[in-house]
Amino acid sequence: MQAKEQRYYSPEEYLELETTAESRSEYFEGQIFPMPGGLPNHNQIAGNLYATLNFAFKKQNYRVFISDMRLWIPQVRLYTYPDVMIVSGALEFAEGRRDTITNPIAIAEVLSESTKNYDRGEKFKLYRSIPSLREYILIEQSEKSVEQFFKNENNQWLLSEYQGEEALLSLSSVEFQIAFSDLYDNVEFESEN
């Protein structure tokens, strides 16, 4: 049996392919990985968080982006599309780009069965190489549960966990709170299990 030869792409080749692609892909160390489409719960949760953040930061020096904004992490050569990102102050773009940022202070990912181990493990490790990143939020879509990682002044990542109907998520990198009743508004747990 012949092994299939692995094709490696330059960042420039990847970006060119992304401009005409029908679906988004992630780029890591020369390889391109298709990103799976999200289920309604995934989309609803990311949308609820984005809308609440965007409204809360009105007339403040923060920008909030949802999954269509690309992130470049040059230290590890990763292009990806986080579910939600927060940037404080001026946007910093990848060299020569206006569609790819490099300086989020917070990232939120809505977990799915196919990506949750990657989001908790290798992807979090890659995200930790972003100098500006202070907070990483992992949101379950099959139950009301959130893991929050915050980088303290000693560069240690601390974990807080929130669960249940009455929980309230308070971000550490910015002044913001969201009740689980708002975060999980219109989410139907039984339909996507």
C-alpha positions in Angstrom: 0.0 0.0 0.0 1.4 3.4 -1.0 1.4 6.2 1.6 -0.4 9.3 0.3 2.1 12.2 0.0 1.4 15.1 2.2 1.2 18.5 0.5 2.7 21.5 2.3 1.5 25.0 1.6 3.2 28.4 2.2 1.2 30.9 4.2 0.8 32.9 0.9 -0.7 29.9 -0.9 -3.1 29.3 2.0 -4.3 32.9 2.0 -4.8 32.8 -1.8 -6.9 29.6 -1.5 -8.9 31.1 1.3 -10.0 34.1 -0.8 -11.9 31.8 -3.2 -12.8 29.0 -0.9 -16.5 28.1 -0.2 -15.7 27.1 3.4 -13.1 28.2 5.9 -9.9 26.3 6.7 -7.3 26.4 9.3 -3.6 26.6 8.5 -0.9 25.1 10.7 2.7 24.3 9.9 2.1 24.1 6.1 -1.0 22.0 6.3 -4.6 23.1 5.6 -7.4 21.6 7.7 -11.1 22.2 6.7 -13.1 23.6 9.6 -16.4 21.8 10.3 -19.6 23.7 10.1 -21.3 24.5 13.4 -24.7 23.1 14.6 -27.5 25.6 15.6 -26.5 25.5 19.3 -22.9 26.3 18.4 -24.0 29.3 16.3 -26.6 30.5 18.9 -24.1 30.5 21.8 -21.4 32.2 19.8 -23.9 34.8 18.6 -25.3 35.4 22.1 -21.9 36.0 23.4 -20.8 38.2 20.5 -24.0 40.3 20.6 -23.9 40.8 24.4 -20.2 41.8 24.3 -20.7 44.1 21.3 -23.5 45.9 23.1 -21.6 46.1 26.4 -18.5 47.7 24.7 -20.4 50.4 22.9 -18.4 53.6 22.9 -15.4 51.8 24.6 -12.0 51.0 23.2 -12.8 47.3 22.6 -13.6 45.5 19.3 -15.4 42.2 19.2 -15.2 39.7 16.3 -17.1 36.6 15.5 -15.9 33.6 13.6 -15.4 35.3 10.2 -12.3 37.3 11.4 -9.1 35.4 10.8 -6.4 35.2 13.5 -2.6 34.8 12.6 -0.2 33.6 15.3 3.2 34.0 13.6 5.2 32.4 16.5 3.5 29.0 15.7 2.5 29.6 12.1 -1.2 29.2 12.7 -4.1 30.9 10.8 -7.5 30.1 12.4 -11.0 31.5 13.0 -11.9 31.7 16.7 -15.6 31.8 17.5 -15.3 35.1 19.4 -12.3 37.4 19.9 -11.9 40.7 21.9 -9.3 43.3 20.9 -8.4 46.2 23.2 -7.2 49.4 21.5 -5.9 49.5 17.9 -6.2 46.5 15.7 -2.9 44.9 14.7 -3.0 43.1 11.4 -0.8 40.4 9.9 1.7 41.9 7.5 0.1 43.1 4.3 -3.4 42.1 5.4 -6.5 43.9 6.5 -8.5 40.7 7.1 -6.3 39.0 9.7 -5.6 40.2 13.2 -2.8 39.3 15.6 -3.7 40.9 19.0 -6.7 39.5 20.8 -6.8 39.9 24.6 -9.6 37.3 24.9 -10.8 34.3 22.8 -13.9 32.2 23.3 -14.5 28.8 21.6 -17.8 26.9 21.6 -16.9 23.3 22.1 -18.1 20.6 19.7 -17.7 16.8 19.9 -15.2 16.9 17.0 -13.0 19.7 18.2 -13.3 19.9 22.0 -10.1 17.9 22.8 -8.1 20.0 20.3 -9.6 23.3 21.7 -8.7 22.3 25.2 -5.3 20.9 24.4 -3.1 21.7 21.4 -5.1 24.8 20.3 -4.9 26.3 23.7 -1.2 25.7 23.8 -0.9 27.5 20.4 -3.1 30.4 21.6 -0.9 30.8 24.7 1.9 32.0 22.4 -0.1 35.2 21.6 1.6 37.9 23.6 -1.6 40.0 24.0 -3.8 37.1 25.1 -5.0 37.3 28.7 -8.1 35.0 28.7 -9.5 31.9 27.0 -13.1 30.8 27.4 -14.4 27.3 26.5 -18.2 27.0 26.3 -20.0 23.7 26.2 -22.9 23.5 23.8 -24.4 20.2 25.2 -24.8 21.5 28.8 -24.6 24.8 30.7 -20.9 24.7 31.5 -17.9 27.1 30.9 -14.2 26.8 31.6 -12.4 30.1 31.9 -8.6 30.4 31.8 -7.0 33.7 32.8 -3.3 34.7 32.6 -2.3 36.4 35.9 0.5 39.0 36.4 2.9 36.1 37.0 2.1 34.6 33.5 0.3 31.7 35.1 -2.9 30.4 33.5 -5.6 30.0 36.2 -8.8 27.9 35.6 -12.3 28.8 36.9 -15.3 26.6 36.1 -19.0 27.6 35.9 -22.0 25.3 35.7 -25.7 25.4 35.9 -28.8 27.5 35.2 -27.9 30.3 37.7 -24.2 30.7 36.8 -22.7 34.1 35.9 -19.5 34.3 33.8 -17.3 37.3 34.7 -14.5 38.0 32.4 -11.1 38.9 33.9 -9.5 40.7 31.0 -12.3 43.2 30.6 -15.2 44.4 32.8 -18.0 42.2 31.5 -20.5 39.6 32.9 -23.0 37.4 31.2 -25.7 35.3 32.9 -26.0 31.7 31.6 -29.6 32.5 30.9 -28.4 35.0 28.3 -25.4 33.0 27.1 -27.6 29.9 26.5 -30.7 31.8 25.3 -32.6 29.8 22.6 -30.3 26.8 22.9 -32.1 23.5 22.7 -30.0 20.8 24.4 -32.1 17.8 23.5 -32.2 18.3 19.8 -28.5 18.1 19.2 -27.3 15.4 21.6 
